[in-house]
Amino acid sequence: MLKSGEKLSIDGIVVEPGSRITIDLPVGRLYTHAPMTMPVHVINGRKPGPRLFVSAAIHGDEINGVEIIRRLLKMPILKRLRGALITVPIVNVHGFIHHSRYLPDRRDLNRSFPGSEKGSLAARLAHLFMREIVCNSTHGIDLHTGASNRDNLPQIRANMDDEETARLAYTFGAPVILSSSLRDGSLREAAAEQGIPMLLYEAGEALRFDEVSIRAGVRGILNVLRSLDMLAPSHKKTRLSRTSVVAQSSSWIRAPDSGILRPMVSLGAQVDKGSLLGIVSDPFGERETEISATFKGIIIGRTNLPLVNEGDALFHIARFHGLEKAAERVEEFNEEHLPESDEEPSSEGPIV
């Protein structure tokens, strides 16, 4: 098992114990001849311990994670870090520049792992990330949001069949955990094949900052760092009632007709079978179609775009064995992440 407290080398650049450095990983050139790099910031602790990578913007328009990493790196507590923290705030630099989920060749980077040194642009980026970041790590956290015009309740997606991954998923502290299978070509699948436990944090909407999602992300990563003994334990004790709840399953309710959507439920709402979720109508209101929940659960994702086509995904509902407990956890979660409830004091005001 890799441990820090010793020299760490990324792209041939050595990060000595007790130091922190920003490294620009070369990812080729633009057609203007300007060089393109993937920024990496490494903190290598004086004492040995695990190596955790935290990445964001694998989908270039998912920017909440960029802010999460920025805030994380400003935490004074990281001066006492054991092991190493490897952060990559913008993996898909091309997509980030163009406000796009994809790379210029329209490939999805998170379906291109483990990649290839001589493949497509996506394959080459994936290969570089695996070689320099994942293979230098013992654990990982990848930060995501919902797609464009789609909002996600903060949630962890993880392979709950793996004991260490499940432990870290509960530790993170998101209100909901989805036991999610590994998708072909995903970073989670590639990391698992290397024996690296990894969490995927989903929260918020593409191209938008969401304060609650950002605060929860920072606190969740700190929780994981403490769980790995990379940071000293917190003085605050987490109540048993605040344990994340694992969803049995989840599915999307889709638009039965095209038109203009008037949603009736918010993110995190508890719904019963038959509950009215929204109404789709034409611009005159002459033809209206009600959308109802087909089972009881909690809204963990929804569209924010009122203009819908037949078959569009509108409301993502998760099923739970203990629905009341899950609803309580969502309510507690929102209270926990108000600005005045910060466990780690910050001089910065919240984004509004």
Secondary structure, DSSP 8 states (H G I E B T S, - for coil): ----SS-EEETTEEE-TTEEEEEEEEEEE-TTS-EEEEEEEEEE-SEEEEEEEEEE-SSTT--HHHHHHHHHHT-GGGGG-EEEEEEES-S-HHHHHTT-SS-TTS--GGGS-S--TTS-HHHHHHHHHHHHTGGG-SEEEEEE---TTEEEEEEEEE-TTSHHHHHHHHHH--SEEEE----TT-HHHHHHHTT--EEEEEEE-TT---HHHHHHHHHHHHHHHHHTTSS---SS---GGG--EEESEEEEEE-SS-EEEEE---TT-EE-TT-EEEEEE-TTSSSEEEEE-SS-EEEEEEE--SEE-TT-EEEEEEE-SSHHHHHHHHHHHHHHTSGGG-SS--SS----
